[in-house]
């Protein structure tokens, strides 16, 4: 495997893969405002209370609150990870 990866690298062969899922039965027409954009809708808000030292630029996050309405979750562990990751970004 090492030799194969080495050869591919030096021959500039891309070993990565990607994919795209096309959601069926959705389509939206902007003019007449018809159709369906998504199968699901989520709402969320975040707020952070931060203390900033204006002389040094140091900051301390005193608290951070996240509120999400995702409806009925299929896998809460994945949803928590997605929400926390989005907040960090």
Biopython code that builds the backbone (N, CA, C, O; Angstrom):
import numpy as np
from Bio.PDB.StructureBuilder import StructureBuilder

atoms = [
    (1, "UNK", "N", (0.826, -1.185, 0.000)),
    (1, "UNK", "CA", (0.000, 0.000, 0.000)),
    (1, "UNK", "C", (0.879, 1.262, 0.000)),
    (1, "UNK", "O", (0.554, 2.260, -0.644)),
    (2, "UNK", "N", (1.998, 1.194, 0.736)),
    (2, "UNK", "CA", (2.897, 2.341, 0.793)),
    (2, "UNK", "C", (3.449, 2.667, -0.590)),
    (2, "UNK", "O", (3.506, 3.831, -0.986)),
    (3, "UNK", "N", (3.853, 1.632, -1.322)),
    (3, "UNK", "CA", (4.410, 1.843, -2.660)),
    (3, "UNK", "C", (3.359, 2.396, -3.619)),
    (3, "UNK", "O", (3.653, 3.251, -4.455)),
    (4, "UNK", "N", (2.141, 1.900, -3.486)),
    (4, "UNK", "CA", (1.049, 2.380, -4.333)),
    (4, "UNK", "C", (0.758, 3.855, -4.073)),
    (4, "UNK", "O", (0.610, 4.639, -5.010)),
    (5, "UNK", "N", (0.676, 4.227, -2.801)),
    (5, "UNK", "CA", (0.422, 5.627, -2.451)),
    (5, "UNK", "C", (1.579, 6.512, -2.910)),
    (5, "UNK", "O", (1.361, 7.618, -3.406)),
    (6, "UNK", "N", (2.784, 6.033, -2.749)),
    (6, "UNK", "CA", (3.965, 6.779, -3.174)),
    (6, "UNK", "C", (3.944, 7.005, -4.685)),
    (6, "UNK", "O", (4.187, 8.118, -5.151)),
    (7, "UNK", "N", (3.654, 5.951, -5.448)),
    (7, "UNK", "CA", (3.602, 6.075, -6.905)),
    (7, "UNK", "C", (2.491, 7.018, -7.344)),
    (7, "UNK", "O", (2.683, 7.831, -8.248)),
    (8, "UNK", "N", (1.341, 6.912, -6.712)),
    (8, "UNK", "CA", (0.225, 7.789, -7.067)),
    (8, "UNK", "C", (0.560, 9.248, -6.774)),
    (8, "UNK", "O", (0.238, 10.136, -7.563)),
    (9, "UNK", "N", (1.202, 9.486, -5.648)),
    (9, "UNK", "CA", (1.575, 10.854, -5.288)),
    (9, "UNK", "C", (2.510, 11.461, -6.326)),
    (9, "UNK", "O", (2.288, 12.583, -6.781)),
    (10, "UNK", "N", (3.541, 10.737, -6.699)),
    (10, "UNK", "CA", (4.515, 11.289, -7.628)),
    (10, "UNK", "C", (4.032, 11.316, -9.079)),
    (10, "UNK", "O", (4.599, 12.026, -9.910)),
    (11, "UNK", "N", (3.001, 10.555, -9.379)),
    (11, "UNK", "CA", (2.386, 10.625, -10.706)),
    (11, "UNK", "C", (1.209, 11.611, -10.716)),
    (11, "UNK", "O", (0.528, 11.771, -11.729)),
    (12, "UNK", "N", (0.987, 12.257, -9.590)),
    (12, "UNK", "CA", (-0.091, 13.250, -9.422)),
    (12, "UNK", "C", (-1.471, 12.646, -9.676)),
    (12, "UNK", "O", (-2.323, 13.264, -10.316)),
    (13, "UNK", "N", (-1.680, 11.437, -9.169)),
    (13, "UNK", "CA", (-2.971, 10.768, -9.284)),
    (13, "UNK", "C", (-3.784, 11.090, -8.036)),
    (13, "UNK", "O", (-3.322, 10.861, -6.918)),
    (14, "UNK", "N", (-4.963, 11.606, -8.214)),
    (14, "UNK", "CA", (-5.832, 11.963, -7.104)),
    (14, "UNK", "C", (-6.489, 10.695, -6.544)),
    (14, "UNK", "O", (-7.220, 10.009, -7.259)),
    (15, "UNK", "N", (-6.234, 10.388, -5.287)),
    (15, "UNK", "CA", (-6.791, 9.194, -4.662)),
    (15, "UNK", "C", (-8.032, 9.502, -3.816)),
    (15, "UNK", "O", (-8.589, 8.606, -3.182)),
    (16, "UNK", "N", (-8.456, 10.737, -3.807)),
    (16, "UNK", "CA", (-9.629, 11.088, -3.005)),
    (16, "UNK", "C", (-10.907, 10.783, -3.769)),
    (16, "UNK", "O", (-10.901, 10.612, -4.988)),
    (17, "UNK", "N", (-11.993, 10.720, -3.027)),
    (17, "UNK", "CA", (-13.304, 10.466, -3.619)),
    (17, "UNK", "C", (-14.294, 11.466, -3.040)),
    (17, "UNK", "O", (-14.119, 11.949, -1.921)),
    (18, "UNK", "N", (-15.315, 11.768, -3.793)),
    (18, "UNK", "CA", (-16.355, 12.650, -3.278)),
    (18, "UNK", "C", (-17.688, 12.211, -3.853)),
    (18, "UNK", "O", (-17.750, 11.418, -4.792)),
    (19, "UNK", "N", (-18.730, 12.734, -3.282)),
    (19, "UNK", "CA", (-20.062, 12.382, -3.746)),
    (19, "UNK", "C", (-21.025, 13.516, -3.496)),
    (19, "UNK", "O", (-20.728, 14.461, -2.765)),
    (20, "UNK", "N", (-22.149, 13.411, -4.098)),
    (20, "UNK", "CA", (-23.178, 14.435, -3.938)),
    (20, "UNK", "C", (-24.541, 13.747, -3.930)),
    (20, "UNK", "O", (-24.827, 12.901, -4.777)),
    (21, "UNK", "N", (-25.357, 14.113, -2.983)),
    (21, "UNK", "CA", (-26.699, 13.547, -2.898)),
    (21, "UNK", "C", (-27.688, 14.551, -3.465)),
    (21, "UNK", "O", (-27.740, 15.696, -3.016)),
    (22, "UNK", "N", (-28.458, 14.136, -4.432)),
    (22, "UNK", "CA", (-29.494, 14.984, -5.007)),
    (22, "UNK", "C", (-30.825, 14.585, -4.382)),
    (22, "UNK", "O", (-31.330, 13.486, -4.614)),
    (23, "UNK", "N", (-31.377, 15.481, -3.596)),
    (23, "UNK", "CA", (-32.642, 15.200, -2.932)),
    (23, "UNK", "C", (-33.751, 15.120, -3.969)),
    (23, "UNK", "O", (-33.911, 16.040, -4.770)),
    (24, "UNK", "N", (-34.515, 14.043, -3.968)),
    (24, "UNK", "CA", (-35.570, 13.898, -4.977)),
    (24, "UNK", "C", (-36.782, 14.770, -4.671)),
    (24, "UNK", "O", (-37.025, 15.145, -3.524)),
    (25, "UNK", "N", (-37.520, 15.077, -5.696)),
    (25, "UNK", "CA", (-38.816, 15.757, -5.583)),
    (25, "UNK", "C", (-38.756, 17.124, -4.927)),
    (25, "UNK", "O", (-39.698, 17.523, -4.242)),
    (26, "UNK", "N", (-37.664, 17.849, -5.126)),
    (26, "UNK", "CA", (-37.664, 19.231, -4.676)),
    (26, "UNK", "C", (-37.334, 20.101, -5.874)),
    (26, "UNK", "O", (-36.617, 19.693, -6.788)),
    (27, "UNK", "N", (-37.858, 21.274, -5.848)),
    (27, "UNK", "CA", (-37.626, 22.242, -6.910)),
    (27, "UNK", "C", (-38.410, 23.492, -6.588)),
    (27, "UNK", "O", (-39.571, 23.408, -6.189)),
    (28, "UNK", "N", (-37.807, 24.634, -6.751)),
    (28, "UNK", "CA", (-38.444, 25.886, -6.380)),
    (28, "UNK", "C", (-38.365, 26.848, -7.549)),
    (28, "UNK", "O", (-37.327, 26.957, -8.202)),
    (29, "UNK", "N", (-39.447, 27.540, -7.811)),
    (29, "UNK", "CA", (-39.503, 28.549, -8.868)),
    (29, "UNK", "C", (-39.674, 29.896, -8.183)),
    (29, "UNK", "O", (-40.676, 30.132, -7.509)),
    (30, "UNK", "N", (-38.696, 30.779, -8.354)),
    (30, "UNK", "CA", (-38.679, 32.041, -7.615)),
    (30, "UNK", "C", (-39.785, 32.992, -8.025)),
    (30, "UNK", "O", (-40.393, 33.613, -7.153)),
    (31, "UNK", "N", (-40.070, 33.133, -9.280)),
    (31, "UNK", "CA", (-41.078, 34.112, -9.720)),
    (31, "UNK", "C", (-42.439, 33.894, -9.076)),
    (31, "UNK", "O", (-42.888, 34.729, -8.290)),
    (32, "UNK", "N", (-43.102, 32.789, -9.393)),
    (32, "UNK", "CA", (-44.427, 32.546, -8.817)),
    (32, "UNK", "C", (-44.390, 32.020, -7.382)),
    (32, "UNK", "O", (-45.438, 31.810, -6.772)),
    (33, "UNK", "N", (-43.181, 31.806, -6.840)),
    (33, "UNK", "CA", (-43.042, 31.342, -5.460)),
    (33, "UNK", "C", (-43.747, 29.998, -5.265)),
    (33, "UNK", "O", (-44.578, 29.841, -4.371)),
    (34, "UNK", "N", (-43.400, 29.044, -6.113)),
    (34, "UNK", "CA", (-44.005, 27.717, -6.022)),
    (34, "UNK", "C", (-42.928, 26.659, -5.872)),
    (34, "UNK", "O", (-41.763, 26.896, -6.193)),
    (35, "UNK", "N", (-43.310, 25.522, -5.396)),
    (35, "UNK", "CA", (-42.386, 24.405, -5.237)),
    (35, "UNK", "C", (-41.874, 24.301, -3.821)),
    (35, "UNK", "O", (-42.293, 25.040, -2.930)),
    (36, "UNK", "N", (-40.964, 23.375, -3.632)),
    (36, "UNK", "CA", (-40.408, 23.110, -2.309)),
    (36, "UNK", "C", (-38.894, 23.149, -2.398)),
    (36, "UNK", "O", (-38.301, 22.426, -3.199)),
    (37, "UNK", "N", (-38.249, 24.002, -1.567)),
    (37, "UNK", "CA", (-36.791, 24.111, -1.570)),
    (37, "UNK", "C", (-36.135, 22.960, -0.837)),
    (37, "UNK", "O", (-35.143, 22.404, -1.308)),
    (38, "UNK", "N", (-36.683, 22.598, 0.317)),
    (38, "UNK", "CA", (-36.064, 21.608, 1.192)),
    (38, "UNK", "C", (-37.126, 20.677, 1.748)),
    (38, "UNK", "O", (-38.318, 20.980, 1.703)),
    (39, "UNK", "N", (-36.682, 19.541, 2.272)),
    (39, "UNK", "CA", (-37.575, 18.630, 2.976)),
    (39, "UNK", "C", (-37.648, 18.970, 4.456)),
    (39, "UNK", "O", (-38.521, 18.461, 5.158)),
    (40, "UNK", "N", (-36.773, 19.799, 4.935)),
    (40, "UNK", "CA", (-36.738, 20.114, 6.363)),
    (40, "UNK", "C", (-36.338, 21.582, 6.546)),
    (40, "UNK", "O", (-35.692, 22.178, 5.684)),
    (41, "UNK", "N", (-36.726, 22.128, 7.654)),
    (41, "UNK", "CA", (-36.372, 23.498, 8.001)),
    (41, "UNK", "C", (-35.938, 23.504, 9.460)),
    (41, "UNK", "O", (-36.583, 22.874, 10.298)),
    (42, "UNK", "N", (-34.878, 24.193, 9.767)),
    (42, "UNK", "CA", (-34.423, 24.322, 11.142)),
    (42, "UNK", "C", (-34.295, 25.800, 11.479)),
    (42, "UNK", "O", (-34.112, 26.646, 10.603)),
    (43, "UNK", "N", (-34.393, 26.081, 12.742)),
    (43, "UNK", "CA", (-34.226, 27.447, 13.227)),
    (43, "UNK", "C", (-33.248, 27.408, 14.380)),
    (43, "UNK", "O", (-33.256, 26.462, 15.167)),
    (44, "UNK", "N", (-32.413, 28.411, 14.491)),
    (44, "UNK", "CA", (-31.465, 28.436, 15.589)),
    (44, "UNK", "C", (-30.973, 29.839, 15.879)),
    (44, "UNK", "O", (-31.029, 30.728, 15.030)),
    (45, "UNK", "N", (-30.493, 30.016, 17.092)),
    (45, "UNK", "CA", (-29.929, 31.302, 17.503)),
    (45, "UNK", "C", (-28.831, 31.025, 18.530)),
    (45, "UNK", "O", (-28.930, 30.089, 19.323)),
    (46, "UNK", "N", (-27.799, 31.841, 18.503)),
    (46, "UNK", "CA", (-26.744, 31.743, 19.511)),
    (46, "UNK", "C", (-26.447, 33.132, 20.043)),
    (46, "UNK", "O", (-26.624, 34.133, 19.348)),
    (47, "UNK", "N", (-25.994, 33.175, 21.279)),
    (47, "UNK", "CA", (-25.575, 34.436, 21.900)),
    (47, "UNK", "C", (-24.420, 34.133, 22.834)),
    (47, "UNK", "O", (-24.411, 33.106, 23.513)),
    (48, "UNK", "N", (-23.454, 35.026, 22.865)),
    (48, "UNK", "CA", (-22.306, 34.858, 23.754)),
    (48, "UNK", "C", (-22.096, 36.137, 24.540)),
    (48, "UNK", "O", (-22.153, 37.237, 23.991)),
    (49, "UNK", "N", (-21.854, 35.981, 25.822)),
    (49, "UNK", "CA", (-21.507, 37.112, 26.685)),
    (49, "UNK", "C", (-20.000, 37.060, 26.889)),
    (49, "UNK", "O", (-19.473, 36.101, 27.453)),
    (50, "UNK", "N", (-19.307, 38.103, 26.424)),
    (50, "UNK", "CA", (-17.843, 38.097, 26.404)),
    (50, "UNK", "C", (-17.323, 39.327, 27.124)),
    (50, "UNK", "O", (-17.848, 40.428, 26.961)),
    (51, "UNK", "N", (-16.281, 39.125, 27.925)),
    (51, "UNK", "CA", (-15.613, 40.229, 28.611)),
    (51, "UNK", "C", (-14.302, 40.499, 27.883)),
    (51, "UNK", "O", (-13.493, 39.590, 27.694)),
    (52, "UNK", "N", (-14.089, 41.767, 27.468)),
    (52, "UNK", "CA", (-12.907, 42.118, 26.679)),
    (52, "UNK", "C", (-12.068, 43.142, 27.427)),
    (52, "UNK", "O", (-12.591, 44.148, 27.907)),
    (53, "UNK", "N", (-10.777, 42.889, 27.527)),
    (53, "UNK", "CA", (-9.831, 43.865, 28.064)),
    (53, "UNK", "C", (-9.389, 44.733, 26.892)),
    (53, "UNK", "O", (-8.633, 44.283, 26.031)),
    (54, "UNK", "N", (-9.857, 45.967, 26.860)),
    (54, "UNK", "CA", (-9.588, 46.836, 25.705)),
    (54, "UNK", "C", (-8.136, 47.281, 25.613)),
    (54, "UNK", "O", (-7.710, 47.773, 24.568)),
    (55, "UNK", "N", (-7.364, 47.117, 26.690)),
    (55, "UNK", "CA", (-5.950, 47.497, 26.637)),
    (55, "UNK", "C", (-5.087, 46.388, 26.043)),
    (55, "UNK", "O", (-4.141, 46.661, 25.305)),
    (56, "UNK", "N", (-5.413, 45.143, 26.363)),
    (56, "UNK", "CA", (-4.568, 44.037, 25.905)),
    (56, "UNK", "C", (-5.201, 43.222, 24.778)),
    (56, "UNK", "O", (-4.501, 42.510, 24.058)),
    (57, "UNK", "N", (-6.524, 43.324, 24.623)),
    (57, "UNK", "CA", (-7.212, 42.509, 23.629)),
    (57, "UNK", "C", (-7.580, 41.134, 24.149)),
    (57, "UNK", "O", (-8.201, 40.349, 23.432)),
    (58, "UNK", "N", (-7.207, 40.829, 25.387)),
    (58, "UNK", "CA", (-7.596, 39.547, 25.978)),
    (58, "UNK", "C", (-9.106, 39.491, 26.152)),
    (58, "UNK", "O", (-9.758, 40.506, 26.396)),
    (59, "UNK", "N", (-9.639, 38.304, 26.025)),
    (59, "UNK", "CA", (-11.086, 38.159, 26.193)),
    (59, "UNK", "C", (-11.391, 36.885, 26.966)),
    (59, "UNK", "O", (-10.626, 35.920, 26.965)),
    (60, "UNK", "N", (-12.535, 36.925, 27.620)),
    (60, "UNK", "CA", (-13.025, 35.779, 28.374)),
    (60, "UNK", "C", (-14.486, 35.574, 28.021)),
    (60, "UNK", "O", (-15.304, 36.488, 28.129)),
    (61, "UNK", "N", (-14.794, 34.377, 27.603)),
    (61, "UNK", "CA", (-16.194, 34.056, 27.311)),
    (61, "UNK", "C", (-16.867, 33.703, 28.630)),
    (61, "UNK", "O", (-16.534, 32.692, 29.250)),
    (62, "UNK", "N", (-17.810, 34.531, 29.060)),
    (62, "UNK", "CA", (-18.500, 34.303, 30.322)),
    (62, "UNK", "C", (-19.589, 33.254, 30.186)),
    (62, "UNK", "O", (-19.812, 32.459, 31.099)),
    (63, "UNK", "N", (-20.265, 33.252, 29.050)),
    (63, "UNK", "CA", (-21.279, 32.237, 28.787)),
    (63, "UNK", "C", (-21.627, 32.249, 27.311)),
    (63, "UNK", "O", (-21.457, 33.251, 26.617)),
    (64, "UNK", "N", (-22.107, 31.133, 26.860)),
    (64, "UNK", "CA", (-22.571, 31.008, 25.472)),
    (64, "UNK", "C", (-23.828, 30.150, 25.487)),
    (64, "UNK", "O", (-23.861, 29.086, 26.106)),
    (65, "UNK", "N", (-24.846, 30.617, 24.810)),
    (65, "UNK", "CA", (-26.114, 29.899, 24.757)),
    (65, "UNK", "C", (-26.465, 29.581, 23.310)),
    (65, "UNK", "O", (-26.317, 30.420, 22.421)),
    (66, "UNK", "N", (-26.929, 28.368, 23.092)),
    (66, "UNK", "CA", (-27.336, 27.910, 21.767)),
    (66, "UNK", "C", (-28.757, 27.378, 21.877)),
    (66, "UNK", "O", (-29.061, 26.586, 22.770)),
    (67, "UNK", "N", (-29.614, 27.804, 20.985)),
    (67, "UNK", "CA", (-30.990, 27.295, 20.953)),
    (67, "UNK", "C", (-31.288, 26.847, 19.528)),
    (67, "UNK", "O", (-31.193, 27.638, 18.590)),
    (68, "UNK", "N", (-31.648, 25.577, 19.367)),
    (68, "UNK", "CA", (-31.969, 25.039, 18.049)),
    (68, "UNK", "C", (-33.310, 24.332, 18.095)),
    (68, "UNK", "O", (-33.633, 23.638, 19.059)),
    (69, "UNK", "N", (-34.076, 24.518, 17.049)),
    (69, "UNK", "CA", (-35.315, 23.767, 16.870)),
    (69, "UNK", "C", (-35.125, 22.919, 15.624)),
    (69, "UNK", "O", (-35.182, 23.427, 14.504)),
    (70, "UNK", "N", (-34.901, 21.640, 15.819)),
    (70, "UNK", "CA", (-34.676, 20.746, 14.680)),
    (70, "UNK", "C", (-35.812, 19.753, 14.499)),
    (70, "UNK", "O", (-35.733, 18.857, 13.659)),
    (71, "UNK", "N", (-36.859, 19.910, 15.280)),
    (71, "UNK", "CA", (-37.972, 18.981, 15.153)),
    (71, "UNK", "C", (-37.656, 17.658, 15.822)),
    (71, "UNK", "O", (-36.984, 17.623, 16.852)),
    (72, "UNK", "N", (-38.132, 16.585, 15.247)),
    (72, "UNK", "CA", (-37.900, 15.244, 15.793)),
    (72, "UNK", "C", (-36.568, 14.712, 15.248)),
    (72, "UNK", "O", (-36.424, 14.478, 14.048)),
    (73, "UNK", "N", (-35.626, 14.531, 16.126)),
    (73, "UNK", "CA", (-34.284, 14.130, 15.731)),
    (73, "UNK", "C", (-34.211, 12.630, 15.446)),
    (73, "UNK", "O", (-34.782, 11.819, 16.175)),
    (74, "UNK", "N", (-33.505, 12.280, 14.383)),
    (74, "UNK", "CA", (-33.263, 10.875, 14.077)),
    (74, "UNK", "C", (-32.104, 10.353, 14.922)),
    (74, "UNK", "O", (-32.161, 9.240, 15.444)),
    (75, "UNK", "N", (-31.051, 11.162, 15.055)),
    (75, "UNK", "CA", (-29.883, 10.765, 15.836)),
    (75, "UNK", "C", (-29.378, 11.988, 16.605)),
    (75, "UNK", "O", (-28.623, 12.789, 16.054)),
    (76, "UNK", "N", (-29.781, 12.143, 17.862)),
    (76, "UNK", "CA", (-29.398, 13.328, 18.634)),
    (76, "UNK", "C", (-27.887, 13.527, 18.743)),
    (76, "UNK", "O", (-27.430, 14.669, 18.776)),
    (77, "UNK", "N", (-27.107, 12.467, 18.800)),
    (77, "UNK", "CA", (-25.648, 12.608, 18.917)),
    (77, "UNK", "C", (-25.069, 13.331, 17.708)),
    (77, "UNK", "O", (-24.198, 14.189, 17.855)),
    (78, "UNK", "N", (-25.542, 12.993, 16.529)),
    (78, "UNK", "CA", (-25.067, 13.675, 15.320)),
    (78, "UNK", "C", (-25.519, 15.131, 15.331)),
    (78, "UNK", "O", (-24.747, 16.024, 14.982)),
    (79, "UNK", "N", (-26.760, 15.373, 15.727)),
    (79, "UNK", "CA", (-27.269, 16.750, 15.759)),
    (79, "UNK", "C", (-26.468, 17.614, 16.726)),
    (79, "UNK", "O", (-26.128, 18.751, 16.401)),
    (80, "UNK", "N", (-26.161, 17.084, 17.920)),
    (80, "UNK", "CA", (-25.351, 17.851, 18.878)),
    (80, "UNK", "C", (-23.998, 18.195, 18.272)),
    (80, "UNK", "O", (-23.532, 19.328, 18.397)),
    (81, "UNK", "N", (-23.370, 17.235, 17.622)),
    (81, "UNK", "CA", (-22.073, 17.487, 17.007)),
    (81, "UNK", "C", (-22.136, 18.550, 15.921)),
    (81, "UNK", "O", (-21.254, 19.403, 15.829)),
    (82, "UNK", "N", (-23.175, 18.499, 15.102)),
    (82, "UNK", "CA", (-23.335, 19.489, 14.034)),
    (82, "UNK", "C", (-23.568, 20.890, 14.608)),
    (82, "UNK", "O", (-23.005, 21.872, 14.125)),
    (83, "UNK", "N", (-24.397, 20.963, 15.634)),
    (83, "UNK", "CA", (-24.702, 22.271, 16.241)),
    (83, "UNK", "C", (-23.471, 22.852, 16.907)),
    (83, "UNK", "O", (-23.168, 24.031, 16.724)),
    (84, "UNK", "N", (-22.750, 22.037, 17.684)),
    (84, "UNK", "CA", (-21.557, 22.526, 18.347)),
    (84, "UNK", "C", (-20.479, 22.929, 17.339)),
    (84, "UNK", "O", (-19.804, 23.941, 17.524)),
    (85, "UNK", "N", (-20.317, 22.145, 16.282)),
    (85, "UNK", "CA", (-19.349, 22.478, 15.255)),
    (85, "UNK", "C", (-19.683, 23.780, 14.550)),
    (85, "UNK", "O", (-18.793, 24.580, 14.263)),
    (86, "UNK", "N", (-20.954, 23.995, 14.271)),
    (86, "UNK", "CA", (-21.366, 25.251, 13.623)),
    (86, "UNK", "C", (-21.126, 26.422, 14.537)),
    (86, "UNK", "O", (-20.710, 27.486, 14.078)),
    (87, "UNK", "N", (-21.378, 26.255, 15.828)),
    (87, "UNK", "CA", (-21.143, 27.349, 16.774)),
    (87, "UNK", "C", (-19.665, 27.705, 16.849)),
    (87, "UNK", "O", (-19.314, 28.884, 16.889)),
    (88, "UNK", "N", (-18.806, 26.714, 16.868)),
    (88, "UNK", "CA", (-17.371, 26.959, 16.962)),
    (88, "UNK", "C", (-16.872, 27.685, 15.717)),
    (88, "UNK", "O", (-16.006, 28.554, 15.811)),
    (89, "UNK", "N", (-17.408, 27.335, 14.560)),
    (89, "UNK", "CA", (-16.976, 28.002, 13.331)),
    (89, "UNK", "C", (-17.373, 29.450, 13.335)),
    (89, "UNK", "O", (-17.091, 30.170, 12.377)),
]
sb = StructureBuilder()
sb.init_structure("model")
sb.init_model(0)
sb.init_chain("A")
sb.init_seg("    ")
for serial, (resi, resn, name, xyz) in enumerate(atoms, 1):
    if name == "N":
        sb.init_residue(resn, " ", resi, " ")
    sb.init_atom(name, np.array(xyz, "f"), 0.0, 1.0, " ", f" {name:<3s}", serial, name[0])
structure = sb.get_structure()
